[in-house]
């Protein structure tokens, strides 16, 4: 049990968790830009305003979902940065505890 707890509180593990949480928070903001770029690269034709794409069916669905994922950012940005902030506080406290021990 002590090995598991020391692993969960290790600086490396907390750093990896912070990176994953930030990726979770920012990914819905990045995906629409990737979708628009793929849209241009594949030469798809937009039929008017909105996410109307004329491409092969599977590609059309994927690109449409990619361009609409920014709505998830309403949820993922605040929760992701809140969790990342808590993890940074834990990381700083763990670092201070390790420095005092030496």
Secondary structure, 3 states (H helix, E strand, C coil): CHHHHHHHCCHHHHHHHHHHHHHHHHHHHHHHHHHHHHHHHCCCEECCCCCCEECCHHHHHHHHHHHHHHHHHHHHHHHHHHHHHHHHHHHHHHHHHHHHHC
